Amino acid sequence: MAAAGFDALAVFYPARVAYLTGFHHLPTERPVALVLGDGYCALVVPAVEKEHAESVPGVDRVDVYFEYPGTEHPLRRVQGRCSTSTPRRRGRPRTTMAVFPAGATEAPGSAT
């Protein structure tokens, strides 16, 4: 990730979360996210998945939100995990976020 300029990576697709962690869940309207940093792994899950997520080996932290929609959007927790997952690098922003359209094979605007 460092070579690509990312401090953290948020994974939302259920099959990819399961592949990377072994955490299998049924996707609903309640988002689940895996946040990977430099030597750090966190799951952001709804309260209904708390015990299940805590049983997954190799996950350093389980961040729980209580309902969706609630007073705080679950993606705010993902944002918080991304910004605290790795130490601050001198002279660089703490978090870099990238958004890729569905089916994209490279970053938008990159040279082909």
QUIZIJO-V877305 format. One record per residue. N is the residue number from 0. RES is the residue in three letters. OMEGA is omega in radians with two decimals (999 if undefined). Layout:
<<N,RES,OMEGA> <N,RES,OMEGA>>
This chain:
<<0,MET,-3.12> <1,ALA,3.14> <2,ALA,3.12> <3,ALA,3.13> <4,GLY,3.14> <5,PHE,3.04> <6,ASP,-3.11> <7,ALA,-3.14> <8,LEU,3.08> <9,ALA,-3.12> <10,VAL,-3.10> <11,PHE,-3.04> <12,TYR,-3.03> <13,PRO,-3.13> <14,ALA,3.13> <15,ARG,3.07> <16,VAL,3.13> <17,ALA,-3.14> <18,TYR,-3.07> <19,LEU,-3.03> <20,THR,-2.99> <21,GLY,3.12> <22,PHE,3.12> <23,HIS,3.10> <24,HIS,3.07> <25,LEU,-3.13> <26,PRO,3.09> <27,THR,3.07> <28,GLU,3.12> <29,ARG,-3.10> <30,PRO,2.99> <31,VAL,-3.14> <32,ALA,3.01> <33,LEU,3.11> <34,VAL,3.13> <35,LEU,3.05> <36,GLY,3.14> <37,ASP,-3.12> <38,GLY,-3.04> <39,TYR,-3.13> <40,CYS,3.13> <41,ALA,3.01> <42,LEU,3.01> <43,VAL,-2.99> <44,VAL,3.00> <45,PRO,-3.09> <46,ALA,-3.12> <47,VAL,-3.13> <48,GLU,-3.01> <49,LYS,-3.08> <50,GLU,3.13> <51,HIS,-3.12> <52,ALA,-3.14> <53,GLU,-3.13> <54,SER,-3.10> <55,VAL,3.12> <56,PRO,3.08> <57,GLY,3.09> <58,VAL,-3.09> <59,ASP,-3.09> <60,ARG,3.01> <61,VAL,3.12> <62,ASP,-3.02> <63,VAL,2.94> <64,TYR,-2.93> <65,PHE,3.09> <66,GLU,3.12> <67,TYR,-0.14> <68,PRO,3.14> <69,GLY,-3.13> <70,THR,3.09> <71,GLU,3.13> <72,HIS,-3.13> <73,PRO,-3.14> <74,LEU,3.01> <75,ARG,3.08> <76,ARG,3.08> <77,VAL,3.11> <78,GLN,3.12> <79,GLY,3.10> <80,ARG,3.14> <81,CYS,-3.07> <82,SER,3.14> <83,THR,-3.05> <84,SER,-3.12> <85,THR,3.12> <86,PRO,3.11> <87,ARG,3.07> <88,ARG,-3.12> <89,ARG,3.04> <90,GLY,-3.14> <91,ARG,3.04> <92,PRO,-3.09> <93,ARG,-3.07> <94,THR,3.02> <95,THR,3.13> <96,MET,3.07> <97,ALA,3.11> <98,VAL,3.13> <99,PHE,3.05> <100,PRO,3.11> <101,ALA,3.11> <102,GLY,-3.13> <103,ALA,3.10> <104,THR,3.09> <105,GLU,-3.11> <106,ALA,3.10> <107,PRO,3.10> <108,GLY,-3.14> <109,SER,3.14> <110,ALA,3.12> <111,THR,999>>
